[in-house]
Amino acid sequence: MMETPVLCIENITLTLGGRKILDQVCLDIQRGELKVLIGPSGAGKSSLLQCINHLVRPDSGIIRLEGEKLDAANTRALCSFRTHVGMIFQDFNLFDHLSAEENVAIALRKVRGFPRRAALDRALEELGRVGLARYAALYPAQLSGGQKQRVAIARALAMDPKVILLDEPTSALDPELVGEVLAVIRELAKAGMTMLMATHQMDFARALANEILFMEHGVIVERGTPEELLRPDAVTRTRDFCAKLVV
Amino acid sequence: MQHLIVVWNASPYIFGGSCVTVGIVVLALALGLMLGVPLALAQVYGGVLARRCAGLYVWFFRGVPILVQLFLFYFGLFSSLDLPINAFFSSCIVLGLTSAAYQSQIFRGAILSLPSGQFKAGRALGMSDACSVRCIILPQALRLSLPGWANEFSILLKDSAICFVLGTQEIMARTHFVASRTHEHLALFMLAGLLYFLITLAGLTLLRRLENALSTPGYAAGGTGAQ
């Protein structure tokens, strides 16, 4: 019998300003899988990720977390859903007025109800997991881009998410800082974290993705394993797109 | 010499007015803060009705001169409702209500200047909208508002002089009282001006220190950018 997917998305449609951004998008992710969304800018990758946890409200479609349908009209249910679905943003979105440690601890305190001390201890533990324990007292403006993104990952991990959505986590970074963030994501993938990641890092996708989803004009036009889509003799839109990427 | 003697004799009485002036300004600023924050939130995050109501409030208190408002509330509204509110508290209320309109625009600007991702990140972590505003947006917006708020303090301090028309015993009323009896207008109003100047200087110094104490590490005070 097939296991219930951790995250199941059915027929997500989004229209903005009369333009269809997402058109009947369906996908599901099994526990421990890493699926990679690729595609040109404006294809709808970020919109899809933001629709999944209703940061952008889709026009229609169903989202299920471990088989349970999300009732987005119920604010409490939506907040609870979001605690289980971690989100990593392209531009980090760390809270500038809080130190790295407090950035990780704040949701534990305000959402999970941890006492301050316990939340800070847990935050330190998560920062240690991304190699930033000694930067715990620094503020976002005192950290490099790569360090900020690692704090953002620690912040998401602290909530014990069932799945993490990563929206081009390395695209706002200097090339020399990309490696440290990918290393953390690689470790998470190896540890069995379920992830859906939009990226242009094709070497990373090739090495670690269970499935590549190629999006264009709000539709997933191709899906398959990296071997299927990227093998040298494959005639696929994905391979054609990757051939044009500057490495 | 005669001028100095008049000023010397009147100074304890006029200095006493400083306490009344400071009292009016502190209470009015506090009332303005208490009303200004919800007004700003209503304008940024509220529904149509909340936005309209807040807009109407701001439009009224920014549009009607303080002198008219003082008479309107003290001799009009409070009298007709038989509310036992004296001149001092009437001054505090009217200046506070007016200041709330101006403060709300300072806070609104600060909230809108924050990147939209801050609110989004709070939501993405499972925070309710109210929690995101309370824990993420306001702590940052209030820090950013401090320079504008210091400006509002100095404007309010100078506006408080107009409260003498209600008989509030603040610096202006007391100076006017002594000057009309001694005819030493120049020396006495120089003293009054000096007092306003010193209170402004003390208040702005205090607020500047607060701004430095609350500035986020890695940013210059006032949030002007990374160092």
Interface residues (C-beta under 8 A of the other chain):
Chain A: N53 L55 T75 C79 S80 R82 T83 G86 M87 F89 D91 N93 L94 F95 D96 H97 S99 I106 A107 K110 V111 L138 Y139 P140 A141 Q142 R155 A156 M159
Chain B: P115 G117 Q118 K120 A121 G122 R123 A124 L125 G126 M127 S128 C131 C135 I136 P139 Q140 R143 T216 P217 G218 Y219 A226 Q227
